[in-house]
Amino acid sequence: MLASIDAEIDMCTPRAFELRGIVASTMLIAELAARLDIELPRAVWHQLRVIEMAEAPVARLRAHLAAIQEMIATAPEGFNDPVARQALEDALLVEIMDMLPTARPSDPGRSASARKRTVDRARELMHGNGDRSLSLLEVCKAAGASPRKLGYCFQEVLGTSPMHYWRAMRLNRVRRDLKRAGGTDSSVYDIAVQHGFWHFSQFSLDYKRHFSEKPSETLRRARRAA
């Protein structure tokens, strides 16, 4: 990862070299750090640094970039949907905020009761009764907890990660809405995007793994019943 607030970045690359990555605004990172209760020592960032990252966050970010590239190559029209674009941006920002090497929760949740309160608040937000599911970034901001802190709390209280819990919850909400969509002209894509699934092929795989049928089969059965 290249980190800098005000230093210029020059790169020398071989011919036919392609570089794909994410450029994040300093103001946006600072705003999110404040919302997510992350201490971000600014002195570290006033120089150009190349930072070695832990394997897990790099792998997650690489997977996101690969999925974006696949969408660009196979279904670029998916990015025309502002809801899908927002879901993608929020997903990337969660990974970026989690991988910043100087990011440390100012209060990791010292007591078991404090961690449980954080989890209860996050679950309440995830299970809200709105028409769409909140993104994980929106949950973190509303709960005032960084992705890393939320991860600690979920692992201790529920024995799972907030990402796994959040994905399972959204898959169940999609299935509920598909079953209710028999008398409408809503598509599987429309419903999936409303619940934050911007990468449609991965969503379909996750749905089939979770429910042992394709989302289109759930919708088809609902329309036959209607």
Disulfide bonds with the S-S distance in Angstrom:
none
